[in-house]
Amino acid sequence: MNTNKENNLLNDKIVYDITKFSHLDYPNHLACIVWFSGCNMRCDYCYNKDIVLANEGIYNLYDVINFLKDRVGLLDGVVLSGGEATNHYLVELCREIKNLGFKIKLDTNGTNFKNLQTLCELKLIDFIALDYKAPPYKYKEITKSNKFNEFSVSLQYLISSNIDFEVRTTLHADLLDEEDINNIIKDLDSRGYKNTYFIQEFMDTGNNIGNIEAPKNSFDRDKLLDSLDIVFR
């Protein structure tokens, strides 16, 4: 049974929007996406500007649960994204989602380690997409935060665990060059990361946080180290 505190959290309007279905965001699964309001970063290239800057959302977690009850048998999974989903208390929501029979994917920047660890230890998350924003010497410049150490703890935790996850980096060639990406590759390799490293091309939607345009610099993929399986998407 939920406590009064948990009931209050479920009533909070922290969900900015719900994408009713997607076949791209959760590998090999038809899923919906729950977009959580707010973020602890301000990445210039982020195209979810309205979500990141929102103080509250349109929906509470009861709304999400009721939506999902109507999708049982129609969807395989639920993607928790944002913004930064782990800025919020997600345990009760994830329990309800799992009780309905859905798999859960979490998109995260990895800077709220305790929340991430709790969800993983309770076996409430099936797959994690972890954003490696930038090497440590550029992390503040890219994210406008000083949270590389927190991210690093989450990364090492996931590598040491049996949790299914991927690491990904958004590439804007005016912000990150080949040396920067190679620095990330070296770090992942040295930590024992064995999964695919995904590099996501910047999407110019015209509504990003830094009001930046498509990169002027070119990026030479042939200059990247080959110590990891790298996929551009």
C-alpha positions as CSV (number, residue, x, y, z in Angstrom):
1,M,0.0,0.0,0.0
2,N,1.3,3.5,-0.8
3,T,2.1,5.8,2.0
4,N,0.7,9.3,2.2
5,K,4.1,10.6,1.0
6,E,4.1,8.3,-2.0
7,N,0.4,9.2,-2.8
8,N,1.4,12.9,-2.8
9,L,4.3,12.2,-5.1
10,L,2.0,10.3,-7.5
11,N,-0.3,13.4,-7.5
12,D,2.5,15.8,-8.5
13,K,2.3,17.0,-12.1
14,I,5.8,16.1,-13.1
15,V,5.1,14.6,-16.5
16,Y,5.4,17.1,-19.4
17,D,3.9,14.9,-22.1
18,I,3.3,11.3,-23.2
19,T,4.2,9.9,-26.6
20,K,1.7,7.2,-27.1
21,F,3.8,4.9,-29.2
22,S,7.3,4.6,-30.6
23,H,9.2,1.8,-32.3
24,L,12.5,3.6,-32.2
25,D,13.2,4.6,-28.6
26,Y,13.2,1.1,-27.0
27,P,15.2,-1.4,-29.0
28,N,13.1,-4.2,-30.3
29,H,10.0,-3.0,-28.4
30,L,6.9,-1.0,-29.2
31,A,6.8,1.5,-26.4
32,C,5.4,4.8,-25.2
33,I,7.6,7.6,-23.9
34,V,6.9,9.4,-20.6
35,W,8.6,12.8,-20.7
36,F,9.5,14.2,-17.2
37,S,9.7,17.9,-16.7
38,G,12.9,19.6,-15.6
39,C,16.6,18.7,-15.8
40,N,19.8,19.4,-13.9
41,M,21.6,20.2,-17.1
42,R,21.4,22.8,-19.8
43,C,23.1,21.2,-22.8
44,D,23.2,23.7,-25.7
45,Y,22.2,21.1,-28.3
46,C,19.2,19.7,-26.3
47,Y,16.1,19.8,-28.5
48,N,13.8,19.2,-25.5
49,K,14.1,22.8,-24.5
50,D,10.5,23.2,-23.4
51,I,10.6,20.0,-21.3
52,V,13.9,20.9,-19.7
53,L,12.8,24.4,-18.7
54,A,9.4,23.5,-17.5
55,N,8.7,23.9,-13.8
56,E,5.9,21.4,-13.9
57,G,4.1,19.2,-16.3
58,I,0.6,18.5,-17.5
59,Y,0.1,15.0,-16.1
60,N,0.6,13.4,-12.7
61,L,1.7,9.8,-12.3
62,Y,-1.8,8.5,-11.7
63,D,-2.5,9.9,-15.2
64,V,0.4,7.8,-16.6
65,I,-0.8,4.7,-14.8
66,N,-4.3,5.1,-16.1
67,F,-3.0,5.7,-19.6
68,L,-0.9,2.5,-19.4
69,K,-3.9,0.4,-18.2
70,D,-5.5,1.1,-21.6
71,R,-2.3,0.0,-23.4
72,V,-1.9,-3.5,-21.8
73,G,-1.5,-5.9,-24.7
74,L,-0.8,-3.1,-27.2
75,L,2.6,-1.9,-26.0
76,D,5.7,-3.9,-24.8
77,G,7.4,-1.2,-22.8
78,V,7.6,2.3,-21.3
79,V,10.5,4.7,-21.8
80,L,11.1,7.1,-18.9
81,S,12.8,10.2,-20.4
82,G,12.9,13.9,-20.2
83,G,14.3,16.3,-19.1
84,E,15.9,14.0,-16.5
85,A,13.6,11.4,-15.2
86,T,15.8,10.5,-12.2
87,N,15.3,14.0,-10.8
88,H,12.0,12.6,-9.6
89,Y,11.1,9.7,-7.2
90,L,10.1,6.9,-9.6
91,V,9.9,3.8,-7.4
92,E,6.1,3.6,-7.0
93,L,5.5,4.5,-10.7
94,C,7.9,1.8,-11.8
95,R,6.3,-0.8,-9.5
96,E,2.9,0.0,-11.0
97,I,4.3,-0.2,-14.6
98,K,5.9,-3.6,-13.9
99,N,2.7,-4.8,-12.3
100,L,0.9,-4.0,-15.6
101,G,3.4,-6.3,-17.4
102,F,5.5,-3.6,-19.2
103,K,9.3,-3.5,-19.6
104,I,10.9,-0.2,-18.6
105,K,13.7,1.6,-20.3
106,L,15.3,4.6,-18.6
107,D,17.0,7.4,-20.4
108,T,19.3,9.2,-18.0
109,N,22.4,11.4,-17.7
110,G,23.4,9.3,-14.7
111,T,23.9,12.2,-12.2
112,N,21.4,11.0,-9.6
113,F,23.2,7.8,-8.6
114,K,21.2,7.0,-5.5
115,N,17.9,7.1,-7.4
116,L,19.4,5.1,-10.2
117,Q,20.9,2.5,-7.9
118,T,17.6,2.1,-6.0
119,L,15.7,1.4,-9.2
120,C,18.3,-1.1,-10.3
121,E,18.5,-2.9,-7.0
122,L,14.7,-3.2,-6.9
123,K,14.9,-4.7,-10.4
124,L,12.5,-2.1,-11.7
125,I,14.5,-1.2,-14.8
126,D,15.0,-3.5,-17.8
127,F,17.3,-1.3,-20.0
128,I,19.2,2.0,-19.5
129,A,20.5,4.5,-22.1
130,L,23.2,6.4,-20.3
131,D,24.3,9.8,-21.8
132,Y,28.1,10.3,-21.8
133,K,27.8,14.0,-22.5
134,A,31.5,14.9,-22.8
135,P,35.0,14.1,-21.5
136,P,35.6,15.6,-18.0
137,Y,37.5,18.6,-19.3
138,K,34.5,19.7,-21.4
139,Y,31.7,18.4,-19.2
140,K,30.8,21.8,-17.6
141,E,31.1,23.6,-21.0
142,I,28.7,21.1,-22.6
143,T,26.2,20.5,-19.7
144,K,26.5,23.7,-17.7
145,S,26.9,21.5,-14.6
146,N,29.8,20.2,-12.5
147,K,28.4,16.6,-12.3
148,F,31.0,14.5,-14.1
149,N,32.0,12.7,-10.9
150,E,28.4,11.8,-10.2
151,F,28.0,10.5,-13.8
152,S,31.2,8.6,-13.5
153,V,30.0,6.7,-10.4
154,S,26.8,5.7,-12.3
155,L,28.8,4.6,-15.3
156,Q,31.1,2.4,-13.3
157,Y,28.2,0.9,-11.3
158,L,26.4,-0.1,-14.6
159,I,29.6,-1.6,-16.1
160,S,30.0,-3.6,-12.9
161,S,26.4,-4.8,-12.9
162,N,24.4,-7.3,-14.9
163,I,22.0,-4.5,-16.1
164,D,21.4,-4.2,-19.8
165,F,22.5,-0.8,-20.9
166,E,24.1,1.3,-23.6
167,V,26.2,4.4,-23.6
168,R,25.5,7.2,-26.0
169,T,26.9,10.6,-26.9
170,T,25.2,13.4,-28.8
171,L,27.7,14.8,-31.4
172,H,27.7,18.4,-32.5
173,A,31.0,18.8,-34.3
174,D,31.4,22.4,-33.2
175,L,31.2,21.2,-29.6
176,L,33.0,17.9,-29.6
177,D,35.7,16.9,-32.0
178,E,37.5,13.6,-32.8
179,E,39.9,14.0,-29.9
180,D,37.0,14.4,-27.5
181,I,35.2,11.3,-28.7
182,N,38.4,9.3,-28.6
183,N,38.9,10.5,-25.0
184,I,35.4,9.0,-24.2
185,I,36.3,5.8,-26.1
186,K,39.5,5.4,-24.1
187,D,37.7,5.9,-20.8
188,L,35.0,3.4,-21.7
189,D,37.5,0.9,-22.8
190,S,39.7,1.3,-19.7
191,R,36.6,0.7,-17.5
192,G,35.8,-2.5,-19.3
193,Y,32.7,-1.3,-21.2
194,K,31.8,-4.1,-23.7
195,N,28.6,-2.9,-25.2
196,T,28.0,-0.8,-28.3
197,Y,28.9,2.9,-28.0
198,F,26.3,4.9,-29.9
199,I,27.0,8.3,-31.3
200,Q,23.9,10.3,-32.1
201,E,24.1,13.1,-34.6
202,F,22.8,16.5,-33.6
203,M,19.2,17.2,-34.6
204,D,18.6,20.8,-35.7
205,T,15.0,21.3,-34.7
206,G,15.3,25.0,-34.4
207,N,14.3,24.8,-30.7
208,N,17.4,23.9,-28.8
209,I,18.6,25.4,-25.5
210,G,21.7,27.1,-26.9
211,N,19.9,28.3,-30.1
212,I,22.7,26.6,-32.0
213,E,22.5,25.6,-35.7
214,A,23.9,22.7,-37.6
215,P,27.7,22.3,-37.1
216,K,30.1,24.2,-39.3
217,N,33.0,21.8,-38.6
218,S,33.2,18.5,-40.2
219,F,33.8,15.3,-38.2
220,D,36.1,12.5,-39.5
221,R,34.9,9.2,-38.3
222,D,38.0,7.5,-39.7
223,K,40.0,9.2,-36.9
224,L,38.2,7.4,-34.2
225,L,39.8,4.6,-32.2
226,D,38.5,1.1,-33.0
227,S,38.7,-0.4,-29.5
228,L,34.9,-0.3,-29.2
229,D,31.9,-1.3,-31.3
230,I,30.8,2.2,-32.5
231,V,27.5,2.9,-34.2
232,F,26.4,6.3,-35.5
233,R,22.7,7.0,-35.6
